[in-house]
Amino acid sequence: MFDVQVGKTNHTIYVYFVDDDGGIAPGEPTTGLLFSNIETGGSASTMRQGAVRVDFSLVTQTVAGAHTDGGFIEIDATNMPGVYRLDLPDVFGSGADFVMADLVAASGNNTIMRPVVIEILDNPSVNVNQYLGVAAPALVGSRYDASVGAMAANVITAAAINAAAVTSAKFATGAINAAAIATDAITAVKIAANAITAAKINASAITSAKFATGAINAAAIATDAITAVKIAANAITSSQIATNAIGAAQFAQGAADKVWSTTTRVLTALGFNLANTDFAAGAIDANALATDAVQEIADKILPKKNTALNDIPFVMVLTTDHVSPATGLTVIATRSIDGGTTFSATTGTVTEAAVGMYHFDASAADMNGALLTFKFSAATADDTFVTIRTGG
């Protein structure tokens, strides 16, 4: 069975043809087929879940060519005999859980292809082990164990928090505290004492009398003017900068010693050192996060336990050649729950779709387990098995 994301377009699959009972070597790969061997006297079909068969036309294609609806070509008659490329039309919209595709060659070709079922996914598959980087824990009652006993040794506890808490005792002697703030606080009394009042403004006001005696005039400006000669005499030159410059080495060492003692490795501005031991006991590690992450993913992507599930697809083929679709069967469905060694009768129902495709509607009782295996049997057909894992 293949699967695609809902809404997928320009999808290509690969199908397999074998000789039928009238062929040269029944059951062996069929080579040399052309699109015309199917288009003329045969058929190409798709069928969405719950819908009727829809015919589509075939055209010739190349092994690595751009997608063309109905494109058909043999891959390699010598190294991959029986394998053919098929470019499907766009049939993967929402509203169905799967699509079936089938090619029937003209009778004179004495060949047969087993129908292909393509599941339509609403959400992409998730490999839990790949995202966690470790093997997922075993299921406990269809869920991942998140009990206290299953948690890692480094979980956050009250004792771990208290041990690493930042307390008043850990602050330096000169730390800013409420008393220190109060001493230097800006209060109404301090504001009043230094307030700008009208009397202070008047006393220091610039009046015409004060201005006239020492007025700045053109002669005074000229005497004290900044001229090019005065600038040149006192200019800061590159040699003066170089002589008195603070070097990178001088700056870096002095700055580092002000904050981080090179001998004791203590933050001198705070007066204490945050070591690895202050964090390790209460750290949140990957295992603590992984347990809840795995359960969340499982609940999103797996069918629900003890909840009815409709339209489980399966294919029945004849026992005579093990590939021909078996139609018109009375199919008996049985089930094994959570690894049981015997199969019991189901309470769900089986419905025939077309060309050997059947649907099974499982009841809540049929789904009441973490791991379910369904067996579908009929008098003239091979047994078919379908296994389903449930979530929460």
Secondary structure, DSSP 4 states (H G I P E B T S, - for coil): -EEEETT--S-EEEEEEEE-TTSSSTTSBP----HHHHHTTSEEEEEETTS--EE---EE--TTPPP-TTEEEEEETTTEEEEEEEE--S---SS-SEEEEEEE--GGG-EEE--EEEEEESS----HHHHHSSPPPPEETTEE--SGGGS-TT---HHHHHHH---GGGS-TT---HHHHHHT---HHHHHHT---HHHHHHT---HHHHHHT---HHHHHHH---HHHHHHH---HHHHHHH---HHHHHHHHHHHHB-TTT--BTTTTB---THHHHTT---HHHHHHHHHHHHHHHHSPBTTS-EEEEEEE-BBTTTSSSB--S---EEEEEETT-SS-EE-SSEEEEEETTEEEEEE-TTTT-SSEEEEEEEETTEEEEEEEEE-B-
